[in-house]
Amino acid sequence: MQVSDDIHTYAVGKVHWDQVVRLKWIAPIGTVELDYKTHGGWTEVALYSAEDIALLPVTRPTVDWRALRTVRPGSRSPLSTLTPTAPGEDWVLLAEAARIAGVGRAAVVNWRRRHADFPDPAGGTTVHPTYDRRAVVAWLLAHDKISTPTALPAATLVVVPSLGAGKEQRFRLDDPWLELSGDAEDEDRLSGWMTGDDADTLAQLTAAETGASIRRLTAPGTDPLAVPDGLQVIDRFRAGSGGLRVTLAWPARLRGTAAQRPAGGVVRHGAPYATPSPACACARQPCGGLIPTPYCPDHGTAVNPVLEWHPAGGIRCTDLTR
């Protein structure tokens, strides 16, 4: 698949894409003439491999690609301080080849010994040989050591106004970044790309002083989460390429595991002030708390249990488990 150098989508940004081309991290595979009637007529436009573009975050592991996506419009790209790669000198050591593959250096050394088709060194020394980056990447792809990313990761967010006074709304955040704090006095943050309409709707839902509730948040790298209230939109900015990145925050102490039921919501553990009797039928938890059942003689619907509640899997729950 071929794409033109109009590839400055919200995932990369035109200012950074220009630097990637300047640094010679990617080479055109052809050109095409397009008629930009409002921009000077016929113009020759470079074509690039879609696979090469998708592999950039994989093949350049030393670049903080998340930081690039959060640079505000009009700002200078961090890549502008880097020196372009000289022709024929885009080399990697075994350690960087290992970072590309997401393994330890010893694994790459083992591959080099076991596979006769592993690329030959392009330079360096006997102790520290260097290899052509493109040759290494091609070998890793051919041997299924890495794969071409097919899409940006995404997070799904189900939100309702606090106290449940309103209809729930579902949102998608592309390329999400989730920061979970371990301090009960701090806040968690989630940022991601959204459409303008979704960002406006989310801002309205969280406009109340108490914010909104997260019935369910699914994001890469974590189990489904929920937050009973306090969700706020704290930042939103539009990239030069038209994308809108939104940052959300909520009190870290309120975060907990999302219930498996369709309605979602936070699973709560109740820590009893008095030792449960032998007849207690509630589900005991590693934190010392329990989840009351309706028929429990100590904590069921027929009694008024006196418990200290905390979100399951949250900061308080983790501390008690320890």
Contacts in CASP RR format, 6 or more apart in sequence:
PFRMAT RR
TARGET T0000
AUTHOR 0000-0000-0000
METHOD contacts of the structure
MODEL  1
MQVSDDIHTYAVGKVHWDQVVRLKWIAPIGTVELDYKTHGGWTEVALYSA
EDIALLPVTRPTVDWRALRTVRPGSRSPLSTLTPTAPGEDWVLLAEAARI
AGVGRAAVVNWRRRHADFPDPAGGTTVHPTYDRRAVVAWLLAHDKISTPT
ALPAATLVVVPSLGAGKEQRFRLDDPWLELSGDAEDEDRLSGWMTGDDAD
TLAQLTAAETGASIRRLTAPGTDPLAVPDGLQVIDRFRAGSGGLRVTLAW
PARLRGTAAQRPAGGVVRHGAPYATPSPACACARQPCGGLIPTPYCPDHG
TAVNPVLEWHPAGGIRCTDLTR
1 49 0 8 1.000
1 50 0 8 1.000
1 51 0 8 1.000
2 29 0 8 1.000
2 30 0 8 1.000
2 47 0 8 1.000
2 48 0 8 1.000
2 49 0 8 1.000
2 50 0 8 1.000
3 47 0 8 1.000
3 48 0 8 1.000
3 50 0 8 1.000
3 53 0 8 1.000
4 32 0 8 1.000
4 34 0 8 1.000
4 45 0 8 1.000
4 46 0 8 1.000
4 47 0 8 1.000
4 48 0 8 1.000
5 17 0 8 1.000
5 21 0 8 1.000
5 28 0 8 1.000
5 45 0 8 1.000
5 46 0 8 1.000
5 47 0 8 1.000
5 48 0 8 1.000
6 45 0 8 1.000
7 17 0 8 1.000
7 48 0 8 1.000
7 53 0 8 1.000
8 14 0 8 1.000
8 15 0 8 1.000
8 17 0 8 1.000
8 240 0 8 1.000
8 241 0 8 1.000
9 241 0 8 1.000
10 69 0 8 1.000
10 174 0 8 1.000
10 193 0 8 1.000
10 239 0 8 1.000
10 241 0 8 1.000
10 242 0 8 1.000
10 243 0 8 1.000
10 244 0 8 1.000
10 245 0 8 1.000
11 69 0 8 1.000
11 152 0 8 1.000
11 174 0 8 1.000
11 175 0 8 1.000
11 193 0 8 1.000
12 20 0 8 1.000
12 53 0 8 1.000
12 68 0 8 1.000
12 69 0 8 1.000
12 241 0 8 1.000
13 68 0 8 1.000
13 69 0 8 1.000
13 239 0 8 1.000
13 240 0 8 1.000
13 241 0 8 1.000
14 240 0 8 1.000
14 241 0 8 1.000
15 71 0 8 1.000
15 74 0 8 1.000
15 75 0 8 1.000
15 76 0 8 1.000
15 77 0 8 1.000
15 240 0 8 1.000
16 68 0 8 1.000
16 71 0 8 1.000
16 77 0 8 1.000
16 79 0 8 1.000
18 77 0 8 1.000
19 77 0 8 1.000
19 79 0 8 1.000
19 80 0 8 1.000
19 82 0 8 1.000
20 26 0 8 1.000
20 56 0 8 1.000
20 79 0 8 1.000
21 46 0 8 1.000
22 84 0 8 1.000
23 79 0 8 1.000
23 82 0 8 1.000
23 83 0 8 1.000
23 84 0 8 1.000
23 85 0 8 1.000
24 84 0 8 1.000
24 85 0 8 1.000
24 87 0 8 1.000
24 90 0 8 1.000
25 56 0 8 1.000
25 59 0 8 1.000
25 60 0 8 1.000
25 85 0 8 1.000
25 90 0 8 1.000
26 48 0 8 1.000
26 52 0 8 1.000
26 53 0 8 1.000
26 56 0 8 1.000
27 48 0 8 1.000
27 52 0 8 1.000
28 46 0 8 1.000
28 47 0 8 1.000
28 48 0 8 1.000
29 47 0 8 1.000
29 48 0 8 1.000
29 49 0 8 1.000
30 46 0 8 1.000
30 47 0 8 1.000
31 44 0 8 1.000
31 45 0 8 1.000
31 46 0 8 1.000
31 47 0 8 1.000
32 44 0 8 1.000
32 45 0 8 1.000
32 47 0 8 1.000
33 42 0 8 1.000
33 43 0 8 1.000
33 44 0 8 1.000
33 45 0 8 1.000
34 42 0 8 1.000
34 43 0 8 1.000
34 45 0 8 1.000
35 41 0 8 1.000
35 42 0 8 1.000
35 43 0 8 1.000
36 42 0 8 1.000
36 43 0 8 1.000
51 148 0 8 1.000
54 148 0 8 1.000
54 149 0 8 1.000
54 150 0 8 1.000
55 137 0 8 1.000
55 148 0 8 1.000
55 149 0 8 1.000
56 65 0 8 1.000
57 63 0 8 1.000
57 65 0 8 1.000
57 149 0 8 1.000
58 100 0 8 1.000
58 137 0 8 1.000
58 146 0 8 1.000
58 148 0 8 1.000
58 149 0 8 1.000
59 100 0 8 1.000
59 133 0 8 1.000
59 137 0 8 1.000
61 96 0 8 1.000
61 99 0 8 1.000
61 100 0 8 1.000
61 102 0 8 1.000
62 96 0 8 1.000
62 99 0 8 1.000
63 79 0 8 1.000
64 78 0 8 1.000
66 175 0 8 1.000
66 177 0 8 1.000
67 78 0 8 1.000
68 77 0 8 1.000
68 78 0 8 1.000
68 79 0 8 1.000
69 175 0 8 1.000
69 239 0 8 1.000
69 245 0 8 1.000
70 191 0 8 1.000
70 245 0 8 1.000
71 77 0 8 1.000
71 78 0 8 1.000
72 237 0 8 1.000
73 237 0 8 1.000
73 238 0 8 1.000
73 239 0 8 1.000
73 240 0 8 1.000
74 240 0 8 1.000
88 132 0 8 1.000
90 132 0 8 1.000
90 133 0 8 1.000
90 134 0 8 1.000
91 122 0 8 1.000
91 123 0 8 1.000
91 124 0 8 1.000
91 130 0 8 1.000
91 131 0 8 1.000
91 132 0 8 1.000
91 133 0 8 1.000
92 100 0 8 1.000
92 130 0 8 1.000
92 131 0 8 1.000
92 133 0 8 1.000
92 136 0 8 1.000
93 128 0 8 1.000
93 129 0 8 1.000
93 130 0 8 1.000
93 131 0 8 1.000
94 105 0 8 1.000
94 108 0 8 1.000
94 109 0 8 1.000
94 112 0 8 1.000
94 129 0 8 1.000
94 131 0 8 1.000
95 105 0 8 1.000
97 108 0 8 1.000
97 131 0 8 1.000
97 136 0 8 1.000
97 140 0 8 1.000
98 104 0 8 1.000
98 105 0 8 1.000
98 107 0 8 1.000
98 108 0 8 1.000
100 136 0 8 1.000
100 137 0 8 1.000
100 140 0 8 1.000
100 146 0 8 1.000
101 107 0 8 1.000
101 108 0 8 1.000
101 140 0 8 1.000
101 145 0 8 1.000
101 146 0 8 1.000
102 146 0 8 1.000
103 145 0 8 1.000
111 118 0 8 1.000
111 143 0 8 1.000
111 145 0 8 1.000
112 118 0 8 1.000
115 143 0 8 1.000
117 139 0 8 1.000
118 139 0 8 1.000
119 131 0 8 1.000
119 132 0 8 1.000
119 135 0 8 1.000
119 136 0 8 1.000
119 139 0 8 1.000
120 131 0 8 1.000
121 129 0 8 1.000
121 130 0 8 1.000
121 131 0 8 1.000
122 130 0 8 1.000
122 131 0 8 1.000
122 132 0 8 1.000
122 135 0 8 1.000
123 129 0 8 1.000
123 130 0 8 1.000
124 130 0 8 1.000
137 146 0 8 1.000
139 145 0 8 1.000
140 146 0 8 1.000
141 147 0 8 1.000
141 148 0 8 1.000
152 174 0 8 1.000
152 175 0 8 1.000
152 193 0 8 1.000
153 174 0 8 1.000
153 175 0 8 1.000
153 176 0 8 1.000
153 220 0 8 1.000
154 172 0 8 1.000
154 173 0 8 1.000
154 174 0 8 1.000
154 175 0 8 1.000
154 176 0 8 1.000
155 172 0 8 1.000
155 173 0 8 1.000
155 176 0 8 1.000
155 178 0 8 1.000
155 190 0 8 1.000
155 192 0 8 1.000
155 217 0 8 1.000
155 218 0 8 1.000
155 219 0 8 1.000
155 220 0 8 1.000
156 170 0 8 1.000
156 171 0 8 1.000
156 172 0 8 1.000
156 173 0 8 1.000
156 216 0 8 1.000
156 217 0 8 1.000
156 218 0 8 1.000
156 219 0 8 1.000
157 170 0 8 1.000
157 171 0 8 1.000
157 172 0 8 1.000
157 173 0 8 1.000
157 190 0 8 1.000
157 214 0 8 1.000
157 216 0 8 1.000
157 217 0 8 1.000
157 248 0 8 1.000
158 168 0 8 1.000
158 169 0 8 1.000
158 170 0 8 1.000
158 171 0 8 1.000
158 214 0 8 1.000
158 215 0 8 1.000
158 216 0 8 1.000
158 217 0 8 1.000
158 264 0 8 1.000
159 168 0 8 1.000
159 169 0 8 1.000
159 170 0 8 1.000
159 171 0 8 1.000
159 202 0 8 1.000
159 205 0 8 1.000
159 206 0 8 1.000
159 212 0 8 1.000
159 213 0 8 1.000
159 214 0 8 1.000
159 215 0 8 1.000
159 231 0 8 1.000
160 166 0 8 1.000
160 167 0 8 1.000
160 168 0 8 1.000
160 169 0 8 1.000
160 205 0 8 1.000
160 212 0 8 1.000
160 213 0 8 1.000
160 215 0 8 1.000
161 205 0 8 1.000
161 208 0 8 1.000
161 211 0 8 1.000
161 212 0 8 1.000
161 213 0 8 1.000
162 208 0 8 1.000
162 210 0 8 1.000
162 211 0 8 1.000
162 212 0 8 1.000
162 213 0 8 1.000
162 229 0 8 1.000
162 230 0 8 1.000
163 210 0 8 1.000
163 229 0 8 1.000
164 213 0 8 1.000
168 215 0 8 1.000
169 201 0 8 1.000
169 202 0 8 1.000
169 205 0 8 1.000
171 194 0 8 1.000
171 198 0 8 1.000
171 201 0 8 1.000
171 202 0 8 1.000
172 194 0 8 1.000
172 198 0 8 1.000
173 190 0 8 1.000
173 191 0 8 1.000
173 192 0 8 1.000
173 193 0 8 1.000
173 194 0 8 1.000
173 246 0 8 1.000
174 192 0 8 1.000
174 193 0 8 1.000
174 194 0 8 1.000
175 192 0 8 1.000
175 193 0 8 1.000
176 190 0 8 1.000
176 191 0 8 1.000
176 192 0 8 1.000
176 219 0 8 1.000
176 220 0 8 1.000
177 189 0 8 1.000
177 190 0 8 1.000
177 191 0 8 1.000
177 192 0 8 1.000
178 188 0 8 1.000
178 189 0 8 1.000
178 190 0 8 1.000
178 219 0 8 1.000
178 221 0 8 1.000
178 222 0 8 1.000
179 188 0 8 1.000
179 189 0 8 1.000
179 190 0 8 1.000
180 188 0 8 1.000
180 222 0 8 1.000
180 252 0 8 1.000
180 255 0 8 1.000
181 187 0 8 1.000
181 188 0 8 1.000
181 252 0 8 1.000
181 315 0 8 1.000
182 252 0 8 1.000
182 315 0 8 1.000
183 252 0 8 1.000
183 315 0 8 1.000
184 252 0 8 1.000
184 253 0 8 1.000
184 315 0 8 1.000
184 316 0 8 1.000
185 252 0 8 1.000
185 253 0 8 1.000
186 252 0 8 1.000
187 249 0 8 1.000
187 250 0 8 1.000
187 251 0 8 1.000
187 252 0 8 1.000
188 227 0 8 1.000
188 249 0 8 1.000
188 250 0 8 1.000
188 251 0 8 1.000
188 252 0 8 1.000
188 255 0 8 1.000
189 234 0 8 1.000
189 247 0 8 1.000
189 248 0 8 1.000
189 249 0 8 1.000
190 217 0 8 1.000
190 219 0 8 1.000
190 247 0 8 1.000
190 248 0 8 1.000
190 249 0 8 1.000
191 235 0 8 1.000
191 245 0 8 1.000
191 246 0 8 1.000
191 247 0 8 1.000
191 248 0 8 1.000
192 245 0 8 1.000
192 246 0 8 1.000
192 247 0 8 1.000
193 243 0 8 1.000
193 244 0 8 1.000
193 245 0 8 1.000
193 246 0 8 1.000
194 202 0 8 1.000
194 244 0 8 1.000
194 245 0 8 1.000
194 246 0 8 1.000
195 244 0 8 1.000
196 244 0 8 1.000
199 233 0 8 1.000
199 236 0 8 1.000
199 244 0 8 1.000
199 246 0 8 1.000
202 233 0 8 1.000
202 246 0 8 1.000
202 248 0 8 1.000
203 233 0 8 1.000
203 236 0 8 1.000
205 211 0 8 1.000
205 212 0 8 1.000
206 212 0 8 1.000
206 230 0 8 1.000
206 231 0 8 1.000
206 232 0 8 1.000
206 233 0 8 1.000
206 248 0 8 1.000
210 229 0 8 1.000
210 230 0 8 1.000
211 229 0 8 1.000
211 230 0 8 1.000
211 231 0 8 1.000
211 232 0 8 1.000
212 229 0 8 1.000
212 230 0 8 1.000
212 231 0 8 1.000
213 226 0 8 1.000
213 227 0 8 1.000
213 228 0 8 1.000
213 229 0 8 1.000
213 230 0 8 1.000
213 231 0 8 1.000
213 265 0 8 1.000
214 225 0 8 1.000
214 226 0 8 1.000
214 227 0 8 1.000
214 231 0 8 1.000
214 250 0 8 1.000
214 265 0 8 1.000
215 226 0 8 1.000
215 258 0 8 1.000
215 263 0 8 1.000
215 264 0 8 1.000
215 265 0 8 1.000
216 224 0 8 1.000
216 225 0 8 1.000
216 226 0 8 1.000
216 258 0 8 1.000
216 264 0 8 1.000
216 265 0 8 1.000
217 224 0 8 1.000
217 225 0 8 1.000
217 226 0 8 1.000
217 227 0 8 1.000
217 258 0 8 1.000
218 224 0 8 1.000
219 225 0 8 1.000
223 257 0 8 1.000
223 258 0 8 1.000
224 257 0 8 1.000
224 258 0 8 1.000
225 255 0 8 1.000
225 256 0 8 1.000
225 257 0 8 1.000
225 258 0 8 1.000
226 255 0 8 1.000
226 256 0 8 1.000
226 257 0 8 1.000
226 258 0 8 1.000
226 259 0 8 1.000
226 264 0 8 1.000
226 265 0 8 1.000
226 266 0 8 1.000
226 267 0 8 1.000
226 311 0 8 1.000
227 250 0 8 1.000
227 251 0 8 1.000
227 254 0 8 1.000
227 255 0 8 1.000
227 256 0 8 1.000
227 266 0 8 1.000
228 254 0 8 1.000
228 265 0 8 1.000
228 266 0 8 1.000
228 311 0 8 1.000
229 254 0 8 1.000
230 250 0 8 1.000
230 251 0 8 1.000
230 254 0 8 1.000
231 248 0 8 1.000
231 249 0 8 1.000
231 250 0 8 1.000
232 248 0 8 1.000
232 249 0 8 1.000
232 250 0 8 1.000
233 246 0 8 1.000
233 247 0 8 1.000
233 248 0 8 1.000
234 247 0 8 1.000
234 248 0 8 1.000
234 249 0 8 1.000
235 246 0 8 1.000
235 247 0 8 1.000
236 244 0 8 1.000
236 245 0 8 1.000
236 246 0 8 1.000
236 247 0 8 1.000
237 244 0 8 1.000
237 245 0 8 1.000
238 244 0 8 1.000
238 245 0 8 1.000
239 245 0 8 1.000
252 315 0 8 1.000
253 311 0 8 1.000
253 315 0 8 1.000
253 316 0 8 1.000
254 266 0 8 1.000
254 311 0 8 1.000
255 311 0 8 1.000
255 314 0 8 1.000
255 315 0 8 1.000
256 266 0 8 1.000
256 267 0 8 1.000
256 311 0 8 1.000
256 312 0 8 1.000
256 313 0 8 1.000
256 314 0 8 1.000
256 317 0 8 1.000
257 266 0 8 1.000
257 267 0 8 1.000
257 311 0 8 1.000
257 312 0 8 1.000
257 313 0 8 1.000
257 314 0 8 1.000
258 264 0 8 1.000
258 265 0 8 1.000
258 266 0 8 1.000
258 267 0 8 1.000
259 265 0 8 1.000
259 266 0 8 1.000
259 267 0 8 1.000
266 311 0 8 1.000
266 312 0 8 1.000
267 291 0 8 1.000
267 311 0 8 1.000
267 312 0 8 1.000
267 313 0 8 1.000
268 291 0 8 1.000
268 309 0 8 1.000
268 310 0 8 1.000
268 311 0 8 1.000
268 312 0 8 1.000
269 285 0 8 1.000
269 287 0 8 1.000
269 288 0 8 1.000
269 289 0 8 1.000
269 290 0 8 1.000
269 291 0 8 1.000
269 309 0 8 1.000
269 310 0 8 1.000
269 311 0 8 1.000
269 312 0 8 1.000
269 317 0 8 1.000
270 289 0 8 1.000
270 290 0 8 1.000
270 291 0 8 1.000
270 292 0 8 1.000
270 305 0 8 1.000
270 307 0 8 1.000
270 308 0 8 1.000
270 309 0 8 1.000
270 310 0 8 1.000
271 287 0 8 1.000
271 288 0 8 1.000
271 289 0 8 1.000
271 290 0 8 1.000
271 307 0 8 1.000
271 308 0 8 1.000
271 309 0 8 1.000
271 310 0 8 1.000
271 320 0 8 1.000
272 289 0 8 1.000
272 290 0 8 1.000
272 298 0 8 1.000
272 299 0 8 1.000
272 305 0 8 1.000
272 306 0 8 1.000
272 307 0 8 1.000
273 306 0 8 1.000
273 307 0 8 1.000
273 308 0 8 1.000
274 306 0 8 1.000
276 282 0 8 1.000
276 290 0 8 1.000
276 298 0 8 1.000
276 299 0 8 1.000
277 297 0 8 1.000
277 298 0 8 1.000
279 296 0 8 1.000
279 297 0 8 1.000
279 298 0 8 1.000
280 290 0 8 1.000
280 296 0 8 1.000
280 297 0 8 1.000
280 298 0 8 1.000
280 299 0 8 1.000
281 293 0 8 1.000
281 295 0 8 1.000
281 296 0 8 1.000
281 297 0 8 1.000
282 290 0 8 1.000
282 291 0 8 1.000
282 292 0 8 1.000
282 293 0 8 1.000
282 296 0 8 1.000
282 298 0 8 1.000
282 299 0 8 1.000
283 290 0 8 1.000
283 291 0 8 1.000
283 293 0 8 1.000
284 290 0 8 1.000
285 291 0 8 1.000
285 312 0 8 1.000
285 317 0 8 1.000
286 321 0 8 1.000
287 310 0 8 1.000
287 313 0 8 1.000
287 316 0 8 1.000
287 317 0 8 1.000
287 318 0 8 1.000
287 320 0 8 1.000
287 321 0 8 1.000
288 320 0 8 1.000
288 321 0 8 1.000
289 320 0 8 1.000
290 299 0 8 1.000
292 299 0 8 1.000
292 300 0 8 1.000
292 305 0 8 1.000
292 307 0 8 1.000
293 299 0 8 1.000
293 300 0 8 1.000
294 300 0 8 1.000
294 301 0 8 1.000
295 301 0 8 1.000
297 303 0 8 1.000
298 305 0 8 1.000
299 305 0 8 1.000
299 307 0 8 1.000
310 316 0 8 1.000
310 317 0 8 1.000
310 320 0 8 1.000
311 317 0 8 1.000
END
